[in-house]
Amino acid sequence: MHINDQLLADCHVLGALEHASVLLHRNAAVGWFILVVDTPAVDWHQLDDAEHARVSAQIRALSRFVANEFEADKLNVATLGNQVAQMHIHIIARHKNDACWPRPVWGNLEESNNYSPTMIAALRDRLVADLGLVAGGMA
């Protein structure tokens, strides 16, 4: 399955989990990961029980990783899909001193420096070790 062009424009593809890709949002102001699920389903209620359980476990594991990696005060976990219908889940590390706290990141996050290639590689390596991420992803 192809990852939506808007998601590819906004993110770095870090790798793949079972039937899903893990992306890192380019804006480094907050730790913002996106899990893109390899499914024709658009909304949660369209997943069968086994797929729902798998995706939920992936969200939980990625949430733990993001919370620990970025020492988050709060995690935002959301599936919106208003602009990109492809099923994807945002997992965002929030801090009480981040650029738009306590407002949502959507529409309130100023441009920030991008992650360096070294930082991206380090995050990818930790995801490989912690979650079993594999190189590649849907494209």
Short mmCIF file of the C-alpha atoms (twelve columns), coordinates in Angstrom:
data_MODEL
# 
_entry.id   MODEL 
# 
loop_
_atom_site.group_PDB 
_atom_site.id 
_atom_site.type_symbol 
_atom_site.label_atom_id 
_atom_site.label_alt_id 
_atom_site.label_comp_id 
_atom_site.label_asym_id 
_atom_site.label_seq_id 
_atom_site.Cartn_x 
_atom_site.Cartn_y 
_atom_site.Cartn_z 
_atom_site.pdbx_PDB_model_num 
ATOM 1   C CA . MET A 1   0.000   0.000  0.000  1 
ATOM 2   C CA . HIS A 2   1.217   3.497  -0.835 1 
ATOM 3   C CA . ILE A 3   1.653   6.117  1.900  1 
ATOM 4   C CA . ASN A 4   -0.369  9.250  1.174  1 
ATOM 5   C CA . ASP A 5   1.713   11.938 -0.553 1 
ATOM 6   C CA . GLN A 6   0.878   14.551 2.112  1 
ATOM 7   C CA . LEU A 7   2.188   12.281 4.867  1 
ATOM 8   C CA . LEU A 8   5.357   11.649 2.853  1 
ATOM 9   C CA . ALA A 9   5.831   15.396 2.360  1 
ATOM 10  C CA . ASP A 10  5.391   16.080 6.093  1 
ATOM 11  C CA . CYS A 11  7.408   13.165 7.482  1 
ATOM 12  C CA . HIS A 12  10.482  10.975 7.395  1 
ATOM 13  C CA . VAL A 13  9.724   7.257  6.882  1 
ATOM 14  C CA . LEU A 14  11.569  5.442  9.661  1 
ATOM 15  C CA . GLY A 15  10.571  1.866  8.895  1 
ATOM 16  C CA . ALA A 16  7.893   -0.768 9.239  1 
ATOM 17  C CA . LEU A 17  6.131   -2.806 11.846 1 
ATOM 18  C CA . GLU A 18  3.713   -5.609 10.981 1 
ATOM 19  C CA . HIS A 19  1.307   -4.146 8.364  1 
ATOM 20  C CA . ALA A 20  2.211   -0.563 9.316  1 
ATOM 21  C CA . SER A 21  4.815   2.126  8.698  1 
ATOM 22  C CA . VAL A 22  6.317   4.438  11.308 1 
ATOM 23  C CA . LEU A 23  6.867   8.060  10.286 1 
ATOM 24  C CA . LEU A 24  8.540   10.963 12.081 1 
ATOM 25  C CA . HIS A 25  7.082   14.411 11.483 1 
ATOM 26  C CA . ARG A 26  9.697   16.775 10.044 1 
ATOM 27  C CA . ASN A 27  8.938   19.540 12.557 1 
ATOM 28  C CA . ALA A 28  11.242  18.820 15.483 1 
ATOM 29  C CA . ALA A 29  9.471   21.238 17.841 1 
ATOM 30  C CA . VAL A 30  7.643   18.237 19.328 1 
ATOM 31  C CA . GLY A 31  8.274   14.493 19.119 1 
ATOM 32  C CA . TRP A 32  5.582   13.658 16.569 1 
ATOM 33  C CA . PHE A 33  5.290   10.128 15.198 1 
ATOM 34  C CA . ILE A 34  2.671   8.768  12.833 1 
ATOM 35  C CA . LEU A 35  1.703   5.113  12.492 1 
ATOM 36  C CA . VAL A 36  0.317   4.477  8.987  1 
ATOM 37  C CA . VAL A 37  -1.712  1.281  8.952  1 
ATOM 38  C CA . ASP A 38  -1.623  -0.920 5.862  1 
ATOM 39  C CA . THR A 39  -5.379  -1.389 5.490  1 
ATOM 40  C CA . PRO A 40  -8.153  -0.243 3.193  1 
ATOM 41  C CA . ALA A 41  -10.110 0.716  6.334  1 
ATOM 42  C CA . VAL A 42  -10.364 4.425  7.057  1 
ATOM 43  C CA . ASP A 43  -11.884 4.364  10.567 1 
ATOM 44  C CA . TRP A 44  -11.457 2.238  13.699 1 
ATOM 45  C CA . HIS A 45  -14.856 0.579  13.477 1 
ATOM 46  C CA . GLN A 46  -13.931 -0.840 10.059 1 
ATOM 47  C CA . LEU A 47  -11.080 -2.974 11.435 1 
ATOM 48  C CA . ASP A 48  -11.776 -6.605 12.242 1 
ATOM 49  C CA . ASP A 49  -11.040 -7.745 15.803 1 
ATOM 50  C CA . ALA A 50  -7.583  -9.174 15.061 1 
ATOM 51  C CA . GLU A 51  -6.476  -6.091 13.118 1 
ATOM 52  C CA . HIS A 52  -7.849  -3.781 15.817 1 
ATOM 53  C CA . ALA A 53  -5.899  -5.678 18.473 1 
ATOM 54  C CA . ARG A 54  -2.675  -5.556 16.419 1 
ATOM 55  C CA . VAL A 55  -2.945  -1.829 15.685 1 
ATOM 56  C CA . SER A 56  -3.865  -1.059 19.307 1 
ATOM 57  C CA . ALA A 57  -0.786  -2.957 20.510 1 
ATOM 58  C CA . GLN A 58  1.401   -1.049 18.034 1 
ATOM 59  C CA . ILE A 59  -0.035  2.290  19.178 1 
ATOM 60  C CA . ARG A 60  0.573   1.360  22.798 1 
ATOM 61  C CA . ALA A 61  4.172   0.260  22.134 1 
ATOM 62  C CA . LEU A 62  4.948   3.336  20.037 1 
ATOM 63  C CA . SER A 63  3.297   5.551  22.674 1 
ATOM 64  C CA . ARG A 64  5.560   4.109  25.375 1 
ATOM 65  C CA . PHE A 65  8.583   4.684  23.153 1 
ATOM 66  C CA . VAL A 66  7.629   8.304  22.405 1 
ATOM 67  C CA . ALA A 67  6.763   9.071  26.040 1 
ATOM 68  C CA . ASN A 68  10.114  7.728  27.232 1 
ATOM 69  C CA . GLU A 69  12.260  9.009  24.375 1 
ATOM 70  C CA . PHE A 70  10.953  12.574 24.626 1 
ATOM 71  C CA . GLU A 71  10.202  12.585 28.379 1 
ATOM 72  C CA . ALA A 72  6.682   13.757 27.593 1 
ATOM 73  C CA . ASP A 73  4.506   15.519 30.134 1 
ATOM 74  C CA . LYS A 74  1.500   14.305 28.120 1 
ATOM 75  C CA . LEU A 75  0.935   12.243 24.985 1 
ATOM 76  C CA . ASN A 76  -1.561  13.212 22.321 1 
ATOM 77  C CA . VAL A 77  -2.794  10.145 20.429 1 
ATOM 78  C CA . ALA A 78  -5.295  10.809 17.663 1 
ATOM 79  C CA . THR A 79  -6.771  9.608  14.392 1 
ATOM 80  C CA . LEU A 80  -8.322  12.529 12.570 1 
ATOM 81  C CA . GLY A 81  -8.250  11.908 8.837  1 
ATOM 82  C CA . ASN A 82  -9.964  15.154 7.901  1 
ATOM 83  C CA . GLN A 83  -7.280  15.992 5.335  1 
ATOM 84  C CA . VAL A 84  -5.732  12.534 4.774  1 
ATOM 85  C CA . ALA A 85  -8.260  9.706  4.725  1 
ATOM 86  C CA . GLN A 86  -5.639  6.927  4.861  1 
ATOM 87  C CA . MET A 87  -5.697  5.376  8.331  1 
ATOM 88  C CA . HIS A 88  -2.913  6.911  10.376 1 
ATOM 89  C CA . ILE A 89  -2.470  7.549  14.068 1 
ATOM 90  C CA . HIS A 90  -0.623  10.575 15.461 1 
ATOM 91  C CA . ILE A 91  1.439   10.022 18.612 1 
ATOM 92  C CA . ILE A 92  2.783   13.336 19.852 1 
ATOM 93  C CA . ALA A 93  4.987   14.026 22.874 1 
ATOM 94  C CA . ARG A 94  3.823   17.219 24.544 1 
ATOM 95  C CA . HIS A 95  5.620   19.333 27.113 1 
ATOM 96  C CA . LYS A 96  4.224   22.084 29.271 1 
ATOM 97  C CA . ASN A 97  6.864   24.380 27.785 1 
ATOM 98  C CA . ASP A 98  6.458   23.389 24.113 1 
ATOM 99  C CA . ALA A 99  5.685   25.976 21.442 1 
ATOM 100 C CA . CYS A 100 1.898   25.667 21.566 1 
ATOM 101 C CA . TRP A 101 1.037   24.168 24.985 1 
ATOM 102 C CA . PRO A 102 -1.764  23.714 25.974 1 
ATOM 103 C CA . ARG A 103 -3.320  24.151 22.528 1 
ATOM 104 C CA . PRO A 104 -3.303  21.300 19.994 1 
ATOM 105 C CA . VAL A 105 -0.331  21.112 17.620 1 
ATOM 106 C CA . TRP A 106 -2.561  21.348 14.530 1 
ATOM 107 C CA . GLY A 107 -2.576  24.924 13.336 1 
ATOM 108 C CA . ASN A 108 -0.606  26.162 16.341 1 
ATOM 109 C CA . LEU A 109 2.863   24.739 15.847 1 
ATOM 110 C CA . GLU A 110 5.384   27.143 14.404 1 
ATOM 111 C CA . GLU A 111 8.002   25.999 11.942 1 
ATOM 112 C CA . SER A 112 11.025  24.475 13.600 1 
ATOM 113 C CA . ASN A 113 14.337  23.002 12.690 1 
ATOM 114 C CA . ASN A 114 14.206  19.641 11.012 1 
ATOM 115 C CA . TYR A 115 15.820  16.591 12.557 1 
ATOM 116 C CA . SER A 116 19.411  16.016 11.486 1 
ATOM 117 C CA . PRO A 117 20.218  12.784 9.633  1 
ATOM 118 C CA . THR A 118 22.125  11.674 12.756 1 
ATOM 119 C CA . MET A 119 19.080  12.250 14.973 1 
ATOM 120 C CA . ILE A 120 16.808  10.388 12.549 1 
ATOM 121 C CA . ALA A 121 19.219  7.436  12.409 1 
ATOM 122 C CA . ALA A 122 19.456  7.342  16.207 1 
ATOM 123 C CA . LEU A 123 15.664  7.302  16.602 1 
ATOM 124 C CA . ARG A 124 15.410  4.596  13.932 1 
ATOM 125 C CA . ASP A 125 18.062  2.503  15.703 1 
ATOM 126 C CA . ARG A 126 16.247  2.789  19.037 1 
ATOM 127 C CA . LEU A 127 12.953  1.801  17.369 1 
ATOM 128 C CA . VAL A 128 14.676  -1.227 15.833 1 
ATOM 129 C CA . ALA A 129 15.964  -2.252 19.265 1 
ATOM 130 C CA . ASP A 130 12.797  -1.442 21.227 1 
ATOM 131 C CA . LEU A 131 9.971   -2.327 18.828 1 
ATOM 132 C CA . GLY A 132 11.550  -4.535 16.179 1 
ATOM 133 C CA . LEU A 133 11.179  -1.880 13.476 1 
ATOM 134 C CA . VAL A 134 12.473  -3.052 10.100 1 
ATOM 135 C CA . ALA A 135 13.933  -0.869 7.350  1 
ATOM 136 C CA . GLY A 136 11.587  0.359  4.675  1 
ATOM 137 C CA . GLY A 137 7.872   0.752  5.014  1 
ATOM 138 C CA . MET A 138 4.978   1.199  2.640  1 
ATOM 139 C CA . ALA A 139 5.782   3.400  -0.308 1 
# 
